[in-house]
Amino acid sequence: MAKKNTIYVCQECGHESARWIGKCPDCGGWNTFAEEIAKPTTKSNEKLILPSTMEKPMPISKVDTEDLPRFATGSGELDRVLGGGVIPGSLVLIAGDPGIGKSSLTLAVCADIARDHKKVLYITGEESARQIRMRADRLNALADELLICAETNFERITVHIENVQPDFLVIDSIQTIYRADMESAPGSVSQIRECAAGLMRIAKADGIATFIIGHVTKDGNLAGPRVLEHIVDTVLFFEGERTADLRVLRAIKNRFGATSEIGLFEMRDVGLIDVPDASKLFLPDKEEDIGSVIIPTVEGTRPLLVEVQALVAPTPFPPPRRTSDSVDIKRIQLLLAVLEKRVHLSIGPCDVYVKTSGGIKIDEPAADLAITIAMASSFANRKLLKNCVVFGEVGLSGEVRAVSKARQRIDEASRMGFTSIILPKKNFSDANRSNKSIELIPVETVRDALRAAMPRDN
């Protein structure tokens, strides 16, 4: 009997190697390589005959530009993240930590779509049909057009799809589905890749909108090969702590809408509830304190007012710590260097802690100035200007640079009742001067911003 060719595949990123190695050269994971059967390669000199019904190349100017039809999911926040609703034939991947609400949100969406007289098929590989029914009772997600099937064999799943012909399909989860003609275990790189590719072909050929639920690794990355993200049309990622009520659904990739768009949900006894007015959720209940600044950030097309807090405290234990779970540490270090060099604040020997309300992650440059002012306020132990929001990018020479979507940020701050806003001078000329309810304070440097944010009479 001929020996089968085997390769070693990293179970975290999909990197292939002819021999076992301890550390993956791509993702850096240790002991992640598993032996799998290599696909046989065949060579053929026969000329390929194309079918007569095959679509032929055509000029791009003659391609139909009619908008793709969408249907609502029943959740306004999910529709926002998807770009306006679900497109038939699209393949959407929803990932997140265990227990964060992936299955609860998806099951509720299935029921809403089924109530709209569309046929829905929910394939569960992790739970029994009885367990899904118990969750549906709690979520009030019962509908006659919602069909449940507990199955993990990919070939049998394709038979169910062919028999039911659903408008909407859910696979929960892709890590549990396997092909019987492959010898690797369910959840391995080969199984995930082949099953996802098969689901893509079915979705595109039959026009079935498909949601795939995926797991994440202990580092918070999507489990399985990176090719899985390239196969699907949209990647949605759940953020937030399981112990907290707030959930953030972020679009990392979207072929039919804006990336970095977010949807906000609140976990309750009846499942995930939409949070349409997010700014009220992130604002503090009391007046701004020392080291607390409000940022008008923009996530996708959505303006949000988020509180950022900083705590700067001397420490006798070198080296000092810089800690944050919502802002990139490298950005904090850069802004601390600007305060040291350009403003002459001796923050170097101090511990610095930065966090945002609700645990929402901020990665846009427009938050630089607010983070800088929050750290300087905590270091100097001085209160900040009341009812004020701050935005602007900070350069290495201490200048405050203009940012995009300034008018959206100003309008959101005015809507929430703030009376003043510190902004870059270049954005001041582009702002809407007709809004007399809010005072615009233009600044050119970090030093100017600190003077405006921490007046002497405070």
PEMO-V605246 format. One line per field, one symbol per residue. ss: DSSP state (H for helix, E for strand, L for the rest). phi: phi as a letter, one per 40 degrees, with the letter a starting at -180 (. if undefined). psi: psi as a letter, one per 40 degrees, with the letter a starting at -180 (. if undefined). Layout:
ss = ???
phi = ???
psi = ???
This chain:
ss = LLLLLEEEEELLLLLEELLLLLELLLLLLELLEEEEELLLLLLLLLLLLLLLLLLLLLLHHHLLLLLLLEELLLLHHHHHHHLLLEELLLEEEEELLLLLLHHHHHHHHHHHHHHLLLLEEEEELLLLHHHHHHHHHHHLLLLLLEEEEELLEHHHHHHHHHHHLLLEEEEELHHHLELLLLLLLLLLHHHHHHHHHHHHHHHHHHLLEEEEEELELLLLLELLLLHHHHHLLEEEEEELLLLLLEEEEEEEEELLLLLLLEEEEEEELLEEEELLLHHHHHLLLLLLLLLEEEEEEEELLEEEEEEEEEEEEELLLLLLLEEELLELHHHHHHHHHHHHHHLLLLLLLEEEEEEEHHHLLELLHHHHHHHHHHHHHHHHLLLLLLLEEELLEELLLLEEELLLLHHHHHHHHHHLLLLEEEEEHHHHLLLLLLLLLLEEEEELEHHHHHHHHLLLLL
phi = .ccccbbbbcccbgcbacbcbcbccccgcbfbcbcbccccbbbaccccbcccccccdacccbccbccccbbccgbccccccchhhccdgcbbbbbiccgchccccccccdccccccgbcbbbcbbbbccccccccccccfbbacccbbacabccccccccccccfccabbbbbccccacccbcccdgccccccccccccccccccbgccbbbcbcbcccgccchcccccccccbbbbcbhccccccbbbbccaacbaccgcbbbbbcbcchcbcbcbcdccccccbcdbcgbbcbccbbgbbcbcbcbbbbbbcbcbccccbbabbbcccccccccccccccbgcccdcbcbbbabcggccbbccccdccccccccccccfbcbdcfbbbaicbcccgcbccbcfcccccccccccgcbaacaccccccccccccccbccbcbbbccccccccbcccc
psi = hihhhiihhhedeehiieihidhheceeihfehihihihhhiiheihhhiidehhiiiideehhehhhiiiieehddddddeeeahhheihhhhiiiheeedddddddddddddeffihhhhhhediiddddddddddeffhidehhhhhiehdddddddddddgidhhhhgideeiihdeheiiheidddddddddddddddddefhhhhhhiiiieeeihiaiddddddidhhhhhiihdeidhhhhhhdhheeahieiiihihhadeahhigdgddddeiidiihahehihhgihhbehhihhhhiihhhihehiiiihhheeihddddddddddddddefhgedeiihhhiiheehhheideeddddddddddddefiiihifiihiiihideeihiiiifddddddddddeeieihhiiddeddeiheegeehhhgiididdddddddgide.
